[in-house]
């Protein structure tokens, strides 16, 4: 693992940021959230964000649950609801989930409940329905409704097993049309889909598809028909890939080819809401790869595969609309901040990484 970070000189940064910002409307001030995942007392670290994307002033709020103190190796362990009213966190060490009401950079805990399994590692929320991926033995997904005042209620008969008791699951997420729940399994190299029943909020038909590349990890969507899956390929040097899958009548279609990122351990992935840009963190290369749909399909924004360098061990990524990208540097307990250039999706680092998290075990990232 590299132990260095490269920065753009401050004067050049200022000029580039000013130019790119002029093409987009800056979001109002808000916050970026991450979890300490502390084994004795899990907390949410809150970084205030100004309208230019800059981060500062970390404070912490207790989840009243426990983390694991070690990497969760999962995406979406901390999520905001689509309306940004609720922030939901896993407590992987105490088998619980905690929900907060969000008011800017202020959090108010409204409920904490059992996750419905062992070691919750990933969350998927749509409207008032939350599904939790439990990564302990046995692996499962289970559902909750978010009620008035932020209270979580288990959905009867919603618990469903994965393809095996131990699959090293990485992420649970919704298809954008709300008719499928999707899970990636690293140990089995499978992508799972569950049909979602809108009448009962439970899961129906279960299907699996062999992953295009080894170790399918995070996934993101470009519209309703294109799902992009990051594959770490066992951490082999410069062997990270991203595969593109389609859907036919809610059935996952195999990917034709896996696009090399040229980087190592490509795992966490996000796509901008405007469907233009995709970003992947390369944990063992200390970098981020940017991608877009080109004339021949999915392509790298930068032919080298490196759209930005990060701090040590980038894992979770979070977007603030189409404007800012944040990366959790898990081996130095910091967050890197970037402005997304509207014209070509290139990344401009806003400032040196902001510290305030443990150097081991921090997980999850969400931007408001």
N, C-alpha and C positions, 0 to 999 in steps of 0.2 A: 504494500500500500504506500503510495507517495505521501510524503509529509510536507508538501509545500503547496502554496496557493499563489497564483499570479493575479495581479490587479492592474486595471487600466489606470494610467495616471489621472489624477484628479481633474486637471484642466481639460483633458480630452474627454473625460467622462461627462463633465458639465456640458460641453458643447454637443456631444452625441445625445445625451438625455434630453436636452432642450429641443433638439431637432425632432426626435422621435415623439416626444410628448405633444408637440404641436399638432400631430396628425390624429391624436385620439383625445377624448375627453377624460381627464383624470378622475378616478373614483374619489368619493369623499373619504375623509380619514376613517380609519377602522382599526383592526387588529389582526395579528397572526398568532395562532394558537399551536402549542406543541405539548406533548406529555413527557413528564420526567420518567414515568414507568418505574418509579422507585419501589423496591420490594417491601418496604415497611409503610410507606405513605405516598401513594401516587398523587401527583399534582398536575394541574394545567399551568404551563408557563404562558403568560400573555405578553406579547410584544406589541406595543402601540405602533400603528402605521399611519404616517401622514399622507396627504393627498398625492405626493410625488413618489410614494412607494417606500420611503425610508422607514427603517425600524429603529425603535429605541425603547427604553424604560420597561424592562421586564418586571412583572409581578406574578405571584403564583397563587392559585386557588386550589384547595384540596378537593379531590374526588371522593374522599372518605373511604376509598378502597385501596387495594394494594396492586402494584405492578409486579414484574418479574425481575427487574434489575438487569435484564439481558435482552438482546435483540429479539424482537417479535417476528422478524422476517415475514412481514405482511404489509399489505397496502390497505388504507382506510381504517386504521385502528382509532382514528379520531375524525369525526365528520360533522359538517354543518348540514342542517336540513335545507332543502331547496329554497325556502323562504327566509333562511338565515336567522330564524328566530331561536333555534335550538342547536346546541353543541352537545354531541354525544361521544363518550369516551369508553374504551374498554378498561377494565381492571383485571388484567390477565392473571394476576397472582391470587386474587380472591374470588374469581369466577363471577364477576359482577359487571354491570354497565351503569354508568352515571350520566344523567342528562342535566344540562344547564340551560337556563334562559339567557339569551344574549342581548345586551344593550350596549352597542359600541364595543369598548374594551372591558366592559364589566360583565361578570358572570354571576348568576344566582342559581345554586343547586336546587333542582325541583324534585328529583327522585333518584334512587339507586335501587336496582333489583338484581336478582340472580340472572345470569346470562342464559340459563336453560341448558347448560352443559359445562364442559371443562375448558378453561383457558380461552376465553374469547379473544380473537385476534383481528377481526375485520367487521365492518358495519356497512349496511346499505339502507338508505332511507329514501322514501318517495312518498310525498304527501304526508299522511299520518301513519304510515306503515314502516316499521323498522325490522330488518332481518339481521341476525347476528350469526357470524361464522365462529364456531367453537373448534379450536385447533388441538385440544387435548384428547385423550382417549376416552370414548370414541369421538371421532369427528362428526359434527352435525351442523345444520342450520336450524334456527328457530326464530319465530316471529313475535312482534309486539306491536301494539298500537300506541300512538302518542296522543294522550287525551288532554282535556282541559287542564291548564295549569302545569303542563309538562309532566304528567303522570304516565308511567309506562305500565301497560297491562298485557300479560302474555296472551297470545292468540291460541285458543284451544286447537289441539291436533295439528299444530304447525311444525313440530319438530320432525326433521327428516335427516337420515344418515347420508353420508357421501358414498363414494364407490367402495371404500374400505374403512376399517376402524382408524387406521393411521395413513394419511395421505400427504402430510405436510401442506395443508391448504394455505394459499397466499392471499386470496381476496374473494369477497362476495360483492356483487353489484347487480344493479337493475339494467335490463335492456331499456332504452329510452321510451319504448312504447308501453312499458309497465306490464308486459305480459310474460316476461321471463325473469327468473333469478339465475345468475351465472356465478360459478365458482371455479377457480383454477386450483389444480392439485399438482404440486411440484414433484412429489415422490413417485407418482404414477404416470406423470406426463399426460394428464387428462384435463379437458375443459368440460365442466358439467353444466347442464341447463335443467332448470325446473320450471314447468308451466305454472303461472300464478293465476289463482282463481279469485277474481275480483269480488265475488259474492261472499266468500268465506275468509278471504285473505290468507288462505292456506296454499300449499304447493301440490301440484298434480304430477303429470308425466315427467319422469326423470330420464335424461339421456346423457351419454358421455361421448366425447370425440377425442381421438388421439391428437395431442398437440403437434403443431408443425415443427416445433423445435423443443429440445430438452428444457425442463424446468420452467414451465409457463408461470409467470408471476403476476404482475399487475396488468390491467386492461383498461382501455378507454374507447370511446365511440366518436366517430366522425359521422354525424347524422344517425339515422335509424338502421342503415344497412351495412355499415362498415365498422367492425370491431378490431381494434389493434391490441395485440398481446405482446408484452415484453418477455423475452426468454433469456435467462442468465446462462444457459448452456453449461451448467456445472462450474461456473467461474473460470472456464478455460480462457487463457489470455487472448484478448482482442476478438473473442468469439460471440459476443452478445448479438442478439437478433431481435427484430420486431416482425411479427406475422400479421397479415390482414385476413380476416374472416368475413364472410357474408352470411346472410340469412335468407332462407326461402320458407315462407309461411311459418315463421318462428322456429325453424330448424337450422341449427348452425351448420354452415357449409365449410368444408375443409379449406385451409389456406393453400394457395398455389405455391408460394415461395416465401422464405423467411429472409427479410432484408438485413444484411450485416450492419451493425452500428460502427464497426471497427474498434469497439471499446470492450472493456471487461466487466462482467456481471451487470448487464443491462436488466433492470428489474422493475423500478417504479415508473409509471407512465401517466401522463395527463394530456388532455386535448383542450384547446381553447374553445369557448362557446361559439365563436364565429366560424368554426369548422375549418380554419386555415392551418393551424400549427399544432404539432404534437411534440412533447418533450419527454425524454427518457433519462433517468439518472443511472450512471454507470459507476457502481459503488466502489469497485476496485481500480478504476481509472481516474477517480476524482474529477469527473466531468459530466456534462449534460450534452446529449445529442438532440438536435432539433430535426424534425421531419415535416414533410408536406406532400401533398398529392401533386406530382408533376406529370409531364407528358406520357411517361411510361409507367405510371403508378406511384407507389410510395417511394419517396426519395429523401436523401439527407439534405438538409439546408446547407450545411458546410460539407464539402466532399471529404474532409478529414475525419468527419464524424464528431468533431468537437465544436459545439456551439458556444460552450462556456466551460471554464475551469471552476472548480468549487473548493470548499474546504475538504477535510479528510473524511472519506467514507460517506458520500452523499446517498441518502436513502429516500425518504418521503419528499414528495413535491406537492406544492399547492399553487393554484392560480387565483389571481384577483381579476376576474373578468378576462378581457383580452389584453390587459395592460401590463400586469406584473406577474413574475414567477418567483417562487421561494423554494429553497432546497434546505433540508435538514442534514447537516454534516454530523453524522452519528458518532464519529470517533474523536470529535473535538467539542461536542456540545454547543454547536453554533448554527446559525441560519444565514444563508446567503440570499441576497435580494437582487433581482434583475428587472430591467425594463425590457418589454418586448417591442421591437421595432415594427411598426405597422406595415411597412412596405414589404419586408422580406422575412419576418420572424426571427431575425438575429437578436441575440441577447446582449444587453449592456449592463455590466455590474454596477449597482448603485452605490455601494460602500463595502468596506471590508466586512466579513462575517460578524454578526452580532452574537455574543456569547450569553450564557445564562442557563444552560442545560447541562445535565450530567454528561461526562465524556464516555460513559458506557450505558447503553440501554434506552436512551431517549427514543421516543417513537411517536409517529402520527404528526400530521401537519394540516392545518386548515386556515384559510384566509378569508377575512370579512372586511 
